[in-house]
Amino acid sequence: MFERVTQGAVDVIQGDLPLNVDHVEELGELLHECLNHGQPYVVLDLEKVPLIDSAGLELLLDFKEESRQLGGALKLAAPSALCEEILAITGVGGQFEIFSETLSAVGSFVR
């Protein structure tokens, strides 16, 4: 299950399900809720996400672009070893700021 919590002006989305074709709709709905609150500052905490497939990567890239168009950003935090490897091998990781912990990612929005 994925859930959204707010830390100041930043939305943090956490989950423990694979970011794959079976769960992109659930995560997509949460991400799009963030777009409805003005400038979307979003951190996706990947610590407990076991893997990301092509549908998940596409969702991340699409949301990154949508949030950028509204003056916001999507940042990734604490990817598991497998998720980090998937992001690196596909080249998608190079499109995002990736932080080792969620708190650092949230704090990066105030710099």
C-alpha positions as CSV (number, residue, x, y, z in Angstrom):
1,M,0.0,0.0,0.0
2,F,1.1,3.5,-0.7
3,E,0.3,6.5,1.5
4,R,0.8,10.2,1.4
5,V,2.0,12.3,4.3
6,T,2.7,16.0,4.4
7,Q,5.9,17.4,6.0
8,G,5.5,21.2,5.8
9,A,5.0,22.1,2.1
10,V,6.4,18.7,0.9
11,D,4.3,15.6,0.2
12,V,6.1,12.4,1.0
13,I,4.8,9.2,-0.5
14,Q,5.8,5.9,1.1
15,G,4.9,2.4,0.2
16,D,5.9,-1.2,0.5
17,L,4.6,-2.6,-2.8
18,P,6.4,-3.1,-6.0
19,L,6.2,-0.1,-8.3
20,N,5.0,-2.2,-11.2
21,V,2.1,-2.5,-13.6
22,D,-0.1,-3.9,-10.8
23,H,0.4,-0.8,-8.5
24,V,1.1,2.2,-10.8
25,E,-2.6,3.2,-10.8
26,E,-2.6,3.4,-7.0
27,L,0.6,5.4,-6.8
28,G,-0.5,7.5,-9.8
29,E,-3.6,8.6,-8.0
30,L,-1.6,9.7,-4.9
31,L,0.9,11.6,-7.1
32,H,-1.8,13.4,-8.9
33,E,-3.4,14.4,-5.6
34,C,-0.2,16.3,-5.0
35,L,-0.7,18.3,-8.3
36,N,-4.0,19.7,-7.0
37,H,-2.3,21.5,-4.1
38,G,-0.4,24.2,-6.0
39,Q,3.3,23.8,-6.6
40,P,4.0,20.1,-6.1
41,Y,7.0,19.3,-4.0
42,V,7.1,15.5,-3.8
43,V,9.5,13.0,-2.3
44,L,8.9,9.3,-3.2
45,D,10.4,7.2,-0.4
46,L,11.6,4.0,-2.1
47,E,13.1,2.4,1.0
48,K,10.5,-0.5,1.2
49,V,9.6,-0.6,-2.5
50,P,11.1,-4.0,-3.6
51,L,11.3,-3.3,-7.4
52,I,10.4,-1.0,-10.2
53,D,9.3,-2.2,-13.7
54,S,8.9,-0.3,-16.9
55,A,5.4,0.9,-16.0
56,G,6.7,2.3,-12.7
57,L,9.6,4.1,-14.5
58,E,7.2,5.6,-17.0
59,L,5.0,6.9,-14.2
60,L,7.9,8.5,-12.4
61,L,9.1,10.2,-15.6
62,D,5.6,11.4,-16.5
63,F,5.0,12.8,-13.1
64,K,8.4,14.5,-13.0
65,E,7.5,16.4,-16.1
66,E,3.9,17.2,-14.9
67,S,5.3,18.6,-11.6
68,R,8.0,20.5,-13.4
69,Q,5.5,22.2,-15.6
70,L,3.8,23.5,-12.4
71,G,7.0,24.7,-10.9
72,G,7.5,21.7,-8.6
73,A,9.7,18.7,-8.5
74,L,9.7,15.0,-7.7
75,K,12.7,13.7,-5.8
76,L,13.5,10.1,-4.9
77,A,14.7,8.9,-1.5
78,A,16.3,5.8,0.1
79,P,16.0,3.4,-2.9
80,S,16.5,-0.3,-2.0
81,A,19.6,-1.9,-3.6
82,L,17.5,-3.4,-6.4
83,C,15.6,-0.2,-7.1
84,E,18.9,1.7,-7.2
85,E,20.3,-0.8,-9.6
86,I,17.2,-0.6,-11.8
87,L,17.3,3.2,-11.8
88,A,21.0,3.1,-12.8
89,I,20.8,0.5,-15.5
90,T,17.9,2.1,-17.2
91,G,19.4,5.6,-17.0
92,V,16.2,6.8,-15.3
93,G,18.0,7.5,-12.1
94,G,20.1,10.2,-13.9
95,Q,16.8,12.2,-14.4
96,F,16.2,12.6,-10.7
97,E,17.7,13.9,-7.6
98,I,18.1,10.8,-5.4
99,F,18.8,11.0,-1.7
100,S,20.0,8.4,0.7
101,E,17.3,9.3,3.2
102,T,13.9,10.9,3.1
103,L,14.6,13.7,5.5
104,S,17.5,14.9,3.3
105,A,15.2,14.9,0.3
106,V,12.5,16.9,2.1
107,G,15.1,19.4,3.4
108,S,16.5,19.9,-0.1
109,F,13.3,21.8,-1.1
110,V,14.2,24.6,1.3
111,R,17.7,25.2,-0.1
